Amino acid sequence: MSLLILIDAGALLNSSAFQFLKKNKYITTALVDSEIKDFKSRLLVQQAIDAGLLSIENPEKEFLLKANEKLVETNSRISNADISVFALALRLKSEKKKFTVLTDDYSVQNELLREKIKFEGILRGEIKKSVSFRK
């Protein structure tokens, strides 16, 4: 059975052993793609795109707005690339798709946990409890 996996830059940059498995479908955003600069990771991404394993999609404006609203609720600060991943996760959830987000970013994991969106850490592990940050 094919899994849908949404990846952030950390999935590629934090794991020297990361590989795109043919049995799965991978998705990321253009902002994440633009963060992949080192030669090895860039080559891995391009080969996955060429093989049809990885697609680049951007979340619609409504999901970016929704993501930003949720970040304000918890007083979280994350990069624009991470916001795009969170927004795309919100879109996939709204479409009732089964997917997993690969991210080592604890702030992103915090938002995903609050939204009951499945995620996995790469090297740094996973948070178990959601928090809101003080202003």
Backbone as CSV, one residue per row, in Angstrom:
resi,resn,N_x,N_y,N_z,CA_x,CA_y,CA_z,C_x,C_y,C_z
1,MET,0.837,-1.176,0.000,0.000,0.000,0.000,0.885,1.244,0.000
2,SER,0.584,2.162,-0.873,1.357,3.388,-1.022,1.018,4.391,0.079
3,LEU,2.050,4.989,0.661,1.865,6.024,1.669,2.101,7.383,1.032
4,LEU,1.352,8.386,1.483,1.596,9.763,1.076,2.396,10.423,2.188
5,ILE,3.556,10.958,1.841,4.455,11.542,2.834,4.780,12.972,2.440
6,LEU,4.452,13.894,3.340,4.758,15.308,3.162,6.083,15.576,3.865
7,ILE,7.068,16.101,3.135,8.393,16.274,3.725,8.782,17.743,3.809
8,ASP,9.497,18.066,4.889,10.113,19.380,4.989,11.594,19.217,4.676
9,ALA,12.311,20.307,4.655,13.732,20.257,4.276,14.543,19.361,5.204
10,GLY,14.170,19.322,6.482,14.898,18.509,7.440,14.903,17.033,7.114
11,ALA,13.870,16.560,6.444,13.815,15.145,6.068,15.006,14.783,5.191
12,LEU,15.421,15.718,4.363,16.547,15.469,3.470,17.879,15.904,4.077
13,LEU,17.862,17.045,4.747,19.110,17.618,5.239,19.598,16.982,6.534
14,ASN,18.679,16.481,7.365,19.066,15.924,8.662,19.364,14.437,8.622
15,SER,19.049,13.793,7.520,19.260,12.347,7.455,20.100,11.996,6.234
16,SER,21.307,11.525,6.481,22.167,11.131,5.361,21.662,9.848,4.701
17,ALA,20.793,9.132,5.390,20.291,7.862,4.862,18.913,7.980,4.210
18,PHE,18.362,9.206,4.144,17.016,9.347,3.580,17.007,8.903,2.122
19,GLN,15.949,8.177,1.769,15.763,7.788,0.376,14.288,7.771,0.041
20,PHE,13.981,8.066,-1.201,12.609,8.020,-1.685,12.306,6.584,-2.083
21,LEU,11.337,5.981,-1.420,10.969,4.594,-1.710,9.915,4.567,-2.807
22,LYS,10.085,3.672,-3.765,9.172,3.604,-4.904,7.746,3.263,-4.508
23,LYS,7.573,2.615,-3.360,6.227,2.230,-2.936,5.422,3.417,-2.392
24,ASN,6.081,4.552,-2.117,5.404,5.711,-1.532,5.319,6.867,-2.510
25,LYS,4.444,7.826,-2.193,4.358,9.086,-2.924,4.778,10.175,-1.956
26,TYR,5.598,11.085,-2.422,6.117,12.164,-1.589,5.661,13.498,-2.154
27,ILE,5.483,14.440,-1.256,5.040,15.766,-1.642,5.772,16.788,-0.784
28,THR,6.071,17.934,-1.351,6.646,19.047,-0.604,6.220,20.332,-1.287
29,THR,6.695,21.456,-0.765,6.318,22.750,-1.329,7.510,23.372,-2.057
30,ALA,7.221,24.373,-2.868,8.283,25.064,-3.606,9.250,25.759,-2.652
31,LEU,8.744,26.283,-1.537,9.634,26.947,-0.577,10.600,25.950,0.062
32,VAL,10.115,24.754,0.352,11.006,23.718,0.889,12.015,23.323,-0.185
33,ASP,11.535,23.131,-1.395,12.422,22.755,-2.500,13.547,23.777,-2.663
34,SER,13.222,25.056,-2.496,14.236,26.104,-2.658,15.274,26.099,-1.532
35,GLU,14.964,25.458,-0.406,15.923,25.359,0.700,16.964,24.260,0.482
36,ILE,16.711,23.364,-0.443,17.619,22.238,-0.696,18.733,22.715,-1.625
37,LYS,19.880,22.999,-1.038,20.958,23.604,-1.813,22.196,22.714,-1.952
38,ASP,22.445,21.843,-0.965,23.659,21.039,-1.079,23.515,20.041,-2.226
39,PHE,24.627,19.726,-2.859,24.620,18.941,-4.087,23.936,17.588,-3.934
40,LYS,24.280,16.849,-2.878,23.740,15.496,-2.698,22.214,15.522,-2.542
41,SER,21.716,16.394,-1.692,20.271,16.479,-1.463,19.548,16.989,-2.705
42,ARG,20.151,17.979,-3.390,19.538,18.537,-4.605,19.402,17.445,-5.659
43,LEU,20.446,16.635,-5.805,20.429,15.533,-6.779,19.348,14.513,-6.402
44,LEU,19.273,14.175,-5.128,18.269,13.225,-4.642,16.857,13.728,-4.943
45,VAL,16.615,15.011,-4.690,15.291,15.610,-4.947,14.987,15.582,-6.448
46,GLN,15.942,15.997,-7.267,15.703,16.039,-8.709,15.440,14.653,-9.275
47,GLN,16.173,13.659,-8.797,15.939,12.285,-9.263,14.542,11.811,-8.854
48,ALA,14.102,12.168,-7.645,12.771,11.775,-7.177,11.683,12.458,-8.005
49,ILE,11.895,13.720,-8.352,10.931,14.435,-9.201,10.876,13.778,-10.572
50,ASP,12.048,13.525,-11.157,12.123,12.908,-12.487,11.483,11.528,-12.513
51,ALA,11.581,10.783,-11.401,11.006,9.430,-11.325,9.513,9.458,-10.970
52,GLY,8.980,10.640,-10.734,7.565,10.742,-10.378,7.260,10.364,-8.936
53,LEU,8.296,10.303,-8.096,8.094,9.946,-6.685,7.788,11.166,-5.828
54,LEU,8.280,12.328,-6.234,8.122,13.556,-5.464,7.431,14.601,-6.325
55,SER,6.383,15.192,-5.768,5.728,16.301,-6.455,5.834,17.551,-5.590
56,ILE,5.881,18.681,-6.273,5.957,19.984,-5.613,4.579,20.626,-5.732
57,GLU,3.991,20.931,-4.596,2.677,21.578,-4.587,2.720,22.738,-3.613
58,ASN,1.938,23.745,-3.907,1.859,24.892,-3.016,0.463,24.975,-2.433
59,PRO,0.365,25.280,-1.150,-0.956,25.398,-0.528,-1.667,26.651,-1.036
60,GLU,-2.977,26.554,-1.123,-3.768,27.690,-1.542,-3.745,28.759,-0.454
61,LYS,-4.057,29.993,-0.861,-4.011,31.137,0.046,-4.866,30.909,1.293
62,GLU,-6.047,30.278,1.124,-6.929,30.058,2.279,-6.258,29.194,3.343
63,PHE,-5.443,28.224,2.928,-4.769,27.354,3.895,-3.552,28.050,4.510
64,LEU,-2.916,28.935,3.746,-1.829,29.741,4.324,-2.393,30.671,5.399
65,LEU,-3.544,31.267,5.122,-4.186,32.135,6.112,-4.574,31.346,7.356
66,LYS,-5.149,30.167,7.138,-5.557,29.307,8.257,-4.334,28.900,9.092
67,ALA,-3.242,28.547,8.421,-2.016,28.160,9.120,-1.500,29.318,9.960
68,ASN,-1.480,30.506,9.383,-1.000,31.676,10.129,-1.889,32.003,11.314
69,GLU,-3.200,31.844,11.160,-4.121,32.067,12.286,-3.814,31.106,13.428
70,LYS,-3.560,29.855,13.098,-3.268,28.845,14.118,-1.927,29.129,14.800
71,LEU,-0.968,29.639,14.053,0.327,29.999,14.627,0.191,31.167,15.603
72,VAL,-0.691,32.103,15.297,-0.939,33.232,16.197,-1.549,32.731,17.505
73,GLU,-2.447,31.741,17.416,-3.099,31.182,18.613,-2.084,30.623,19.601
74,THR,-1.016,30.029,19.093,-0.007,29.416,19.972,1.236,30.288,20.121
75,ASN,1.219,31.443,19.465,2.354,32.364,19.486,3.624,31.691,18.960
76,SER,3.464,30.845,17.937,4.595,30.135,17.332,5.209,30.965,16.216
77,ARG,6.506,30.837,16.082,7.214,31.499,14.995,7.968,30.421,14.212
78,ILE,7.573,30.257,12.953,8.254,29.282,12.100,8.555,29.942,10.753
79,SER,9.455,29.361,10.017,9.870,29.924,8.726,8.723,29.847,7.713
80,ASN,8.849,30.631,6.650,7.842,30.594,5.586,7.758,29.210,4.944
81,ALA,8.893,28.542,4.812,8.882,27.185,4.247,8.102,26.242,5.157
82,ASP,8.315,26.361,6.469,7.584,25.508,7.405,6.098,25.864,7.440
83,ILE,5.780,27.139,7.303,4.363,27.536,7.219,3.725,26.891,5.996
84,SER,4.465,26.845,4.879,3.907,26.234,3.664,3.647,24.744,3.863
85,VAL,4.528,24.069,4.605,4.325,22.645,4.901,3.093,22.471,5.785
86,PHE,2.988,23.291,6.822,1.837,23.216,7.730,0.544,23.505,6.973
87,ALA,0.551,24.514,6.113,-0.635,24.859,5.326,-1.017,23.722,4.374
88,LEU,-0.028,23.106,3.748,-0.309,21.978,2.855,-0.867,20.803,3.654
89,ALA,-0.350,20.591,4.862,-0.891,19.539,5.733,-2.353,19.824,6.073
90,LEU,-2.677,21.084,6.334,-4.071,21.443,6.617,-4.964,21.169,5.405
91,ARG,-4.440,21.444,4.214,-5.216,21.157,3.007,-5.445,19.656,2.834
92,LEU,-4.386,18.869,2.996,-4.519,17.417,2.852,-5.502,16.857,3.877
93,LYS,-5.448,17.402,5.100,-6.381,16.972,6.141,-7.818,17.310,5.736
94,SER,-8.022,18.505,5.182,-9.373,18.913,4.768,-9.907,18.031,3.642
95,GLU,-8.995,17.481,2.850,-9.366,16.566,1.760,-9.514,15.131,2.254
96,LYS,-9.327,14.944,3.581,-9.444,13.636,4.225,-8.460,12.609,3.659
97,LYS,-7.285,13.090,3.278,-6.239,12.194,2.783,-5.467,11.627,3.965
98,LYS,-5.000,10.411,3.818,-4.149,9.795,4.831,-2.711,10.093,4.444
99,PHE,-1.984,10.715,5.362,-0.611,11.109,5.073,0.155,11.273,6.377
100,THR,1.465,11.354,6.251,2.360,11.593,7.379,3.302,12.732,6.987
101,VAL,3.584,13.605,7.948,4.548,14.688,7.728,5.875,14.270,8.359
102,LEU,6.955,14.373,7.592,8.300,14.132,8.125,8.917,15.478,8.469
103,THR,9.159,15.714,9.756,9.756,16.975,10.190,10.460,16.808,11.530
104,ASP,11.589,17.463,11.667,12.303,17.508,12.942,12.011,18.802,13.690
105,ASP,11.299,19.719,13.061,11.036,21.019,13.668,9.965,20.870,14.754
106,TYR,10.350,21.127,16.001,9.416,20.945,17.122,8.240,21.911,17.064
107,SER,8.441,23.120,16.557,7.317,24.063,16.440,6.298,23.570,15.412
108,VAL,6.784,23.019,14.318,5.875,22.443,13.315,5.177,21.230,13.920
109,GLN,5.925,20.365,14.605,5.321,19.198,15.246,4.241,19.635,16.236
110,ASN,4.487,20.711,16.962,3.523,21.226,17.928,2.196,21.564,17.242
111,GLU,2.282,22.246,16.117,1.066,22.623,15.381,0.376,21.386,14.806
112,LEU,1.155,20.452,14.292,0.575,19.226,13.735,-0.129,18.415,14.823
113,LEU,0.486,18.332,16.001,-0.110,17.611,17.115,-1.438,18.244,17.514
114,ARG,-1.478,19.565,17.574,-2.720,20.268,17.916,-3.836,19.985,16.902
115,GLU,-3.439,19.779,15.653,-4.415,19.519,14.583,-4.679,18.021,14.379
116,LYS,-4.053,17.200,15.215,-4.190,15.737,15.104,-3.765,15.229,13.715
117,ILE,-2.649,15.776,13.248,-2.056,15.364,11.980,-0.837,14.506,12.299
118,LYS,-0.770,13.339,11.681,0.308,12.387,11.945,1.649,12.927,11.433
119,PHE,2.682,12.788,12.275,4.022,13.213,11.883,5.049,12.248,12.448
120,GLU,6.240,12.304,11.859,7.386,11.525,12.342,8.610,12.420,12.337
121,GLY,9.434,12.281,13.363,10.711,12.973,13.410,11.741,12.197,12.609
122,ILE,12.826,12.861,12.292,13.875,12.208,11.520,15.037,11.839,12.435
123,LEU,15.699,12.830,12.996,16.820,12.585,13.901,16.531,13.020,15.327
124,ARG,15.800,14.098,15.475,15.627,14.716,16.792,14.471,14.137,17.595
125,GLY,13.731,13.213,17.044,12.616,12.632,17.777,11.329,13.414,17.584
126,GLU,10.379,13.139,18.452,9.050,13.712,18.309,8.568,14.253,19.639
127,ILE,7.807,15.333,19.575,7.195,15.859,20.789,6.004,14.980,21.148
128,LYS,5.666,14.967,22.407,4.544,14.144,22.883,3.380,15.001,23.363
129,LYS,3.656,16.282,23.651,2.653,17.153,24.233,2.698,18.510,23.547
130,SER,1.522,19.059,23.253,1.424,20.353,22.601,1.554,21.477,23.633
131,VAL,2.163,22.582,23.230,2.312,23.741,24.118,1.944,25.015,23.379
132,SER,1.575,26.040,24.151,1.418,27.395,23.625,2.547,28.222,24.221
133,PHE,3.073,29.130,23.444,4.205,29.943,23.885,3.695,31.278,24.425
134,ARG,4.388,31.791,25.418,4.007,33.085,26.005,4.349,34.210,25.043
135,LYS,3.573,35.285,25.162,3.854,36.463,24.331,4.937,37.277,24.957
